[in-house]
Structure formats: structure tokens, C-alpha cells
Amino acid sequence: MIGIPRREAMEKHRVRHAGAPFLLAVSGLADGGRLSFHPRHASEDWHLRRRGATSPATLACAGVTSGRSTPSRPAAAFLFPFLLLALALLSGCAGSLIPPSAGPAPGTAAQPAPATPRPPVAPTQPVPVVAGENALGAGLVPGPPVAGLVRQSERTRAAFAAFKLSCPSLLRRADQSGLTRGQDWATACGAATSWPEAGAADFFSRYFEAVQVGDGKAFATGYYEPEIAGSRTRSAAYPVPVYRRPPDLIDVDLGLFSDSLKGRTIRGRVDGQKFVPYHERAQIADGGILAGRGLELAWAADPVEFFFLQVQGSGRLRLPDGSIMRIGYDGQNGRDYTGIGKLMKDRGLIRAGSMQDIMNWLRANPAEGRAIMNENKSFVFFRELTGAGPLGAMGLPVTAEATVAADPRYVPLGAPVLLSLDRAEPEGVWIAQDTGGAIKGPNRFDTFWGAGDRARAIAGGMSGRGSALLLLPVGTYARLAAENGWSTSQP
């Protein structure tokens, strides 16, 4: 869920932590007291930035995110005693730092187009489940025939193209949801190579069956790719640094030390023989603690606009000559995310809490505004994107009005999803190509709307409820039923 994409009073990027920052002492480290870790995998570049819950604060642990960074064996051995403390502190925490999804940049949200959603499928007997926090654990209910659900439209055509792009990954990826195997997708992916886009609806109807995960009650938000004024060189007109990921920002994979912490990472830096939290926003944005280290990727014109681009986690810089420089998420400092919109509303500084209200107040009160922005200690680092993009969690370019962010524990990445909501705009087939730290649980989605004013307006006001069906290769439910002893007559 540019995963793009998150929202608490229309802001997005890392979730708040109920507690003090975590400090991990490390002694006896090799390499001059430094830890050697692999950087976050490139395919995770955008999905950690955007997207999240429109619900107010999902609480998670400070400095914890999902990742695959792997420490060297000596470092891991020295860290083990201290990770026992981490286990105690973090065992009850959510494993993500990405906050609720950001809303629109300045501008008016699109007027919602109301619709009547299709009700979830109502099972007539107990739904079989398999132990685990995934789709099998939530329970599956077979849905109605796909032919009666999917109609030919521009979204269906775009979703078909996005599905074809996802096929190579579908065939080789391990599916966290427990629903599919690589070979399950072979027939559909093989047919997609020569299937005409004009017949996209027929393709989904022929090669897929619908299943409902859990109760099927869906909630969807939206994200987009913002565009702000920027420059490759510093000047009086472009004073705000856009930083690359610093080399001393380190991810420590807690799952190496405790199975209960698998998929969780703390992020910080080495200071002598201690592993400490990384510099917070005020130290970076105002204190200049990273200045002079050659980390400036570009420069932005407006600190308020750049703040909200960081919240989205990816975007475009409109350069002085009119060209576009695209930048994507390349890490975050591991500090707590604080949604300033809710903070300002709670203090009576704004009333409606819209993005326009927030930005107007920050600009009208620059000193106080900077202090408020610094209360969000989270700071996002970027890299330049030169190919197609922005990239989603699969390492593939996301497609406007076809890509949706989902929780991979409940939706196989690359799989089609059929949304029917009380908003007409997202009606139809989407492809789950992205993730987001606040996009958690079955039937929670974040729809990607692209770039520009229309995308900003729709994404900023997107909050739809209704039902969702997952489209799986024909025969998948029967295989799962046989493997788990379910009755294939389950409605």
C-alpha cells in the first residue's frame, strides 16, 4: 500500500508507538563497532511508504518494520542477549511502522460517487478454517460465478494488463496467504500472453473462481503519486534537501533471534558500542545533522509540500526546466510516526482537518508549523527512479486505477481482487501489486489512482465500504478442500 497507500487525518507513513523509543545496547562488535547489514530489498521500495488505514492510529512499535535485512553471523551472535529484551518489549506490538494513509495534497477532494455494494457471501454452514494468521485462518467461502461479476471496462482492461505484468512473479513467489502455489497460476498466465485486452472480462471469467476471505466486508482507501516543485541543485528558491538513505542507517532483523519476532525489524545506527535510534526529523530537517555528507539527492521548494510528499512516500519533482524527476522511498529513520492533522485538530488549530486546512495553517504560521511538523519524528529517505514506476511491493510498476495494496497474508500478491463498494469509482477488478504497513487484515485495501489533480482528488477522498472477492485460478478451492478435509459443497 508510493505501497503509496495510508491515512490518519489524511496523512501517511509510519505508525505511532505507545511507549519510549527502543534502545538496544550492543557490545563486542567486529568491524570497529559497526554492524554490517544488507539494505532493504529494492522490491520493497514503495510499499513501505504510502498507504495505510483511514482509521486513526494503528499502534506499532517504534523503529519496527517488516523487512529482510540480514546481519552477519558474528553480529547476530553478539546481539542475541539484547534481543531477548526486544522480545519482551515488542512481543505485543504490531509489526509495522507505516501509518494510516495520506489524503490529497492541496485541493478539493472529489465528490464521492455513491453506489450500492454487493453484499458479502453469507455461508449457510460453519466456514472451515486452518490455524494461522492468514487467509486460511480467516476462512474461505466460495463465491458466485465470475462471469456474472466482471464486466468489460477500461478498469478491467488495465487490470488484465497489470495481471500479465505480475505473472512471472506469481509463478515463482511464495504465497504468504497459504492459498496458492506457483503452478496454480500457470494456466491463466500462459493464456494471458496471447489473450486480447478487448476480451479481458472473458479472460477473468474463464480462468478464475471467486472466493471470499473471512466475512468479506471490505474497506478501501486511496493513494496517489504527488508532484511538487524541485531542483537538482540548491538555490534560494529550492532550499529544502531531499536526502538519500544514509549509509549508517541500519536494519536489524529481530526474527533472527526469536521466531515470535519474524518479519520485524528495528532500525537505527551504531554509536560506539551501542545501537541507538536514528536521528529524528528535527535533527535532520532543522539541525542539519546530515548536511555536508553528500546525501542530497535533490532540493524542494516548499518544506510543507515536501513534508506531505514524505507522508506519501514517493512522488515527482517538477524541475525548473519543466522536466520531471521521480523519487521513490528508500528507507525511513525508524522513528515514530505522528499524524499532525489529528494533533492539530485536537489542539483546536484547525476544524475540518482536511489537507488544505493543514497546509494553510502551516504556511500561515511558519515557526509554529515547523515545530508541529517536527513532532512527527519520522523522516523518509529517497532514491531517484529512472525506469517505469512507481514500483510496488512486487518490484513492478504500479498501474493507475488497476493496482491495489493489500495484506499479503490474505491476498496473494499479483492476484485479482473484485471490489464492490459504496463508492462507484473503485468498482471492479484490481490487481494486488502493493502492500502497506497500515493495510492489514482480510479485505483491507488501498487503491492507487496515479498522478495529477484527478488522482489527488479521488485518492484524497476515498473511503469506501462494501464487499470484496478474491479471484483465484479455477480449481484452487477444490484443491484446498481436498488438502484440508473440507466439504467441496461448502456454499
N, C-alpha and C positions, 0 to 999 in steps of 0.2 A: 501497500500500500503504500524519483521525482516525487517504493513503494512512499510524492508524492504523496493519502494519501494522510487526514488527522484533524481533530478539531476539539478545542475547548474554548468557548467564546471566540471561535474562528481562528485558532492557531494550531500549529503542529510542530513537533519534532521529538521531544523526549519526555518521558513521563516523570512525574514527581515522585519523590521518595519520602516515606514517612519515617524520618529518623536522621541521625547525623551522618555526614559523609564517612564512607568506609575507609579506613587506613590499614594497610597491610604492611607490617614490618618484614623486611627481607634481609637476612644476613648471610655472609659467606658466599656471595655470588661470584661466579667466574667472570672473565672479561671486564675487569675493572669495575665490578659492582653493577654492571648493566645486564639487562635481560635481552635475549635475542628471541624475537617472535616474528612469525610471518605476518604480513599485513592482511587485512580483510580481503577476502576473495573478491575480485573485480565484479563478479556477477551480482554481488550484494550491494552495488553502489547506490542505487536509487531507492530501493525498497525500504531502507532504514531511515530515509529522511521524511518522506511525505506521509501522508495518510494516517488516520487514526480515528478515534472514536469521537462522535459528536457528543457523547456522554461526557460530563465533567470529569474529572480526574481519575483515570485508572492509576492506582498506585503501584509503583515498582521500585526496585532497589536502585539507589544512586550508583551510577557507574556500571550498571549491569546491562548487557545487551546480548542478543544471540549472535554467535559468530563462530568462525572455525580456526582462529589463530591458535598456533601450536607452539608451546615453549620447548626449548631444548631440554633434553633429559636431565642434565645437571641442575638447571634452573628449577625444573619441576620437583626434583628431589628436595631442594632447599625450601621450596615453597610449601611443601605438604603440611608441616605442622601449623603453618599460619592459615592454611585453607580450612583447617578444622574450625578455626574461628569464623571464617567466612561462611561455613556451613551453618553454624549456629545463628549468624546474623541474617543470612539470606534465605534460609530454608522456607520461610513463609511468604517470600516475596514473589511478585510477578516477574517473569524473566524478560523484561523489555524496558527500554527507555523511551520509546517513541510515544509522544503524547497524542492526544486527540487531534484530529485532522484540522488543518488550516482551512479557513474560508477564503473568500475572494480577496484580491488586492483591492485598492480603492475603486469604487464604482458601485453600482446598484446591482444587487442580486436579481437574477431573472425571476419574473413572476412564475410561480410554480404552475405546471400544467397538471391539474388533478386527474386522477384515473381511479378506476375500481380494480383493485388487485384480485387475482385469482386466489381463492382460499387455499391454505395448505391441505395436503392429502390427509384425510382422517383415517387412521388404521382401525380396523374392526376387531383386532386381537392384539395381544401384547407384542411389542416390537422386539425382535431378538437383538441382543447386544453382545459385544465381546469386550472384556475388561480392557481398559486403556483410555487415555485422553486423546482420542482421535475419532474419525468418522464411524468406525466400527463400534466404539464405545458409546457414541451418541445414539446409535441405532439407525437402520436403514428401512425405508418404506418404498416399495416400487411405486413409480408414478404413472400417469396416464401415457398413452402413445405419443411419441414426439411429433408425429405427423399432424396432430391436432393442436400443437402448441407453438410451432415455429412457422412464421410466415416470411416470404421473401421481402427483404427490405435492404436499405443501404447498410444498416447495422448488421444484418445477417451476413451480407457480403463481406463487410470489414472483419467480422468475427471469423468467417471462413478463412480469409487471408491470414489473420493472426494465428489461427489454429495450424495452418500449414507451416508457418514460421516456427511454431512450437514443437512440431513433430519430432525432429531429431533429438531434442531434449527429452520428450516424453518416452521415447524408445529406450533411453539409457538411464534416466534418473531413477533413484529410489523414491518411492511414493510414501511420504510420511503418513498419509491418511490410512494406509493399510488396505485401500480399495483395489488398486490396480497393480499390474506388473507390466514391464516394458512391452512384452509380446502382446498384451491385450490391445495395444494401440496399433499394431502392425497393419491390420486390415484397413482400418479407417485412414491411417496415414498414407498407406500405399495408394488407396483410391483417390485421396486428395490431390496427389501430384498431377493428375490429368482431368480432374473434375472441373467443369466450367463454373466460374464465380456466379454466373447468372442463375445457376441451379443450386445455390448454397443451401437454401431451405430443404430441398430434396436430399442433399447430402447428409445433413444432420438427422433428418427423419429416417434415412435408410440405415445409417451406421451407428446410431446411438439409441440408448434407452434411458428413460428418466428415473432417477431415484431421489427421494427426499432424505436429507440428513437431519436427524432429530425431529423437532416439531415443525421444521420448515419455515418458521417465522423469520423473515428477513428484515435486516436494517441496512440501508446503504447511504453512504455519504459520497462526496466527490472531491477530486483533486485536479490540479492543472499545472501547467508549466508557466511560471510568471516571467515577465520581461521588464527589466529596469535599465536605466542609463548607466553605462560603464565605460571604462577605458583600459587599455593595456599599460598605460603609463600614468604616473601620478601627476596631478596638477591641482591648481586651486579649485577647479571645477569638479575634480574627482579625487577627494581626499580620503575615502573610506577603503582600507585594504581588504581584499578578498584573499584569504590565506589558503595555501596548500596545507596538506596534512603534515604536521611537524614530525621529523624522524624520531623524536624522543617520546612520542605518544604510543603507548604500548597496550596491547590487549592481552589479558591473562585468561586462559580458558579454565574456568572452575570445574568443568566436567572431567578434567584430567585427574582431579583429586577426590571427587565424590560423584557417584552415579546420580545422586539426587540433584546435582547441580549441572547435569549435562545440558548443553546448549546455552549456558550462561557465561558471561564474560565480564570481568571488571576491567576498567580502562584507567590508566594513569601514567605516571612517569617514575623513573628511579631518581632518588635524591640521596646520594651517598649509598648507604646500605638499607635504605627504606624505599618501599613502593608507596607513593603518595598520590592523592588526587591531582589531576592535571589542572593547569591554570584556568580560572573561571573567566566568564565573559568580561567583567570589569577590568581584569588584569590584561586581557588581550585587546579589547576594543579601546579602552581608555588609557591603560597603563603602558601600552606599547611593549609588552614583555616579549613579543615575537618579532618586533621590528629589527631590521638590520641583519636578519638571518637568511635573507634571500628567499623567503617563503611567500612573497607577494605574487599571486597569480594574476591579479588584475586589481582595478580600483573602481569603486562605485561612487555615484554622485551623491546619493542620499542615504544617510545612515538608517532612516526609518524604512525606506523601501528595501534596503539590504537586509535589515532585521527580519522582515517578513519573507524575503526570499530564502533566508536560512530556515525559517519555520517550514517552508515548503520542501526545502532540501535540494532543490535543483531549479535551474531556470536559464534565462537568456540575458546576456548583457548586450544592450544596443550601443554599439561603439560610435564615436564621433563621426566616422565616415559613413554611417548608416548600415554597416555590416553587423552581423550577429556573432557573438562568441557564446557558445553554450557551455555551461558549467554543471557538473554533477557532484553529488555527495561523495566525499572521500574521508569520512570519519567525523566523529564528534568527540568533544573533550571528556565525555563520561560524567559530566556534572548533571545535577537535577534540572529537569525542565519545569518551568513555571509559566503557566498561561497568564499573560499580563492582562488580557481582556477581562477575565473574571476578577483578577486582582483590582483592576481599575473600577469595575462596576461595584465591587464590594465596598470600595472606599468612597463611592459617590462621585467619582470623577467623570464618569460617563453614564448614560442612561440605557440606551438601546444595546450597547455592546457590539455594534457592527464594526467591520474592519474600517469603514470610513470614519466612524466616530473615534475609534482608537487612534488612527493616523492623524486626524485633525487635531486631537488633543495633544499628541506627542509633538507635533510641529508648532502648535501654539505655545507650548511650554517646554522649550528645548532642554533646559537644565533638568527640570523635574522629569521630563520624558526620558532623558538618557539614564537617569537614576532608576526609573521604573524598568526600562529595558534590561538594565544590568541585574535586576532582581531575578531575571531568567538567566541562571548561570551557565546554561547550555550554550555551546558555541560550535558551529558546524564548519568543517573544512571542505574544500572543493578541489576538483581537478577539471581540466578542460576536456570536453567531449568533442572529438573531431569526426567521428563516424555517425552512423544513424543513431537516433536516440530520441528522447532519453531512454536509458536502459532500466529494465525492471529486474525483479529478483531472479529471473532465469538467465540474466545476462543478455537478453534480447531487447531490441527496441520495442517500446510500448506503443500501442496504436490508439489514437484518439477515438473515443466513443466505441471502443471494442475491448480494450484491456480493463480488467477489474482486479483489484487487490483482494486477496482472500487469505484465510489462515490455512497453510499447507497441511496442517494436521487433519483438516476436514474436507479440503478440496485439493485434488492432485494439481500441481502447477502445470498449466498447459491445457487443462480440461475446460470444456464449455460449461457455462452456467446460464440458466434461464431465470431472469428476474421478472417478477410481476408485482409492481409496487403501486402505492397511492400517488405516485408521480409518473406522468406519462413519458417523460424524457428518457429514463433508463430502461424502458420496457424492451424485452427481447433477449437475444443471445449475447453473452460476453465471454471472453476467454481469460481464465485466471493466470495471468502472467506476472503478477507482482504480489508483494506482501507488505505488511506494515506492522510496527510494534504495537499499535493500538487496534489493529484489525485482528481480533482474537475471538475464537469460538465459532461454532457452526452458524452459517447463514449471516455472517457479518461481512459486508463488502464495501469497497471504496472504488467508485467508478472514475476512470480517467477521461478527461474531456479535451485534452490537447492544450494549445496555447492561444493567446489572443483574448479579445474582450468577451466574445461569446463564451469561451471556455471558462473564463474567470467568473462570469455572471452565473452560469449554470452550476459550476462546481461550488461556488461560494454559498449558494442557497440550497444545495442538495441535501435533503434529509428525507429519505423515503422508507416507508414500511410496507410490508406485504409478504409475499412468499417467494421461495427460491427452490429450484430443482437443479440437481447436478446431472449432467449428461455424461454417461459412461458408455464405453463400447458395448455393443449388443452381446449379451451372454455373460456380462460381468456379474450381475446379481445371481444368476443361476450358479456360477462357479463359487461365489462366496457362500451361497446357501449350502452347497454340497460340502464345502470345506469346513463349515461351522455347524452343520446339522440343523439348518433352518428348514422350515417348510417353504417350498417354492410357491405355494399357494397364498403366502402372506400377501394381503392386499396392499 
